[in-house]
């Protein structure tokens, strides 16, 4: 991947979102997460901690019912769902096969979303 391609894949997020991610995900063992939302400029400006997720030693399953309600609220505010942030156990440096499968399902259901 070229430097330009890598630069185009970078995600911008606000300091507030970064602090919220660190506070929520950093307070638990691996496999905790939350949902990300972007503003009209594509900047990640929202993080919704997923307190109702089903989390195991090596899996994170979002609380879809709660998060779908948040997506509806965000839409009214001009915020678009853009994916999830979640942690992995030590040594896991890449998304798991389950992460890839879940991402594919998300992309199938959200028009206009080209990456998660």
N, C-alpha and C positions, 0 to 999 in steps of 0.2 A: 504494500500500500504506500503510495507516495505521500509526501509531506502535505500537499494540498488536500488529498483525500482524507487524511487524518484530521486536518484542520476543519474540513467540512462536517466531520462526524462529531466534533466536540459539542458538548452541551453546555449552555450557559445557565447558571442558576444564581439566585440572589443569596446574599450572606445569611439572611433570615432562614431561608430554606436549608442551607447547609447546616446551620446551627440546629434546626429542628430535626434533621436527619441524624446528626451526631447524637443529639439528646435522646431520641427515641431508640434508634438502632443500637447505639452504644451502651444503652442501659440494660441490654439483654444479651443472652447467649446468641449464637448464630441462628439464622433463619427467622429473623424479625424484619418487618418492612413497613412500607407505606406507599401511598399513591402520589404521583407527581402530576402537576398541572402547569400549563404554559399560558403566557399572555399572548396578545396578538403579534408581538415581536419574536415569539418563539423562545422567550426566556422562561425557565422554570421558576415560577413565582409562588407555587403552593406545594405543600407537603401535608398529606393527611395520614397521620399514624394509623396503622391498621391494628387496633387493639383487639379486634375480634377474630383475627387470623388463626388458622389451625397451624401450629408450628411444632415441628418435631426436630430430631437431631440433624436431619438432612433434608427437610422439606418445609416450604412456606406456601400455604394455600390461603389466598386472600379471602376476607369476609366480603364476598361479592354483593350481597344484599345491601349492606351498609355503604360500601363504596359506590355502588350504582346510584344511591341517593345523593351522595356527595357530587358525583359527576353531573347530575341534574341541576344541583345548586350552582356548581361552577359554571355550567353552560349559561345560566341566567346572568352571570357576572362577566361573561366573555372569557372565561378560563376554559382551556381545552385539556382533556385527559391526555397525558403523554407517556404514561408507563408507571413503573414501580422502581423503588430502590429497596433492596433487601440484602441482608448479610449472608455469608456462607461460613461454614466451619473453617478453622485454620487449614491452610494448604490448598484450598479450592480457589483457584485464581480465575477461572472462566465460568461462564454460565453452564449450568447442568443441562442434561438432555431434557429434563422436565421444564427448565426455564425456557429452552428453545421451543418446546411444544406449546407451552402456555403463551409465549409471545406470538407464535403463529396464529393461535386461536384469537388472540386480541386483535391482531392485524386484520383478520377476516371480518371482524364485527365493527370496526371503527373506520368509516369512510374518511379518507383524507389523511389517515395516520400511515406514514410510510416507514416508521421505525419505532421501536420501543426501547 
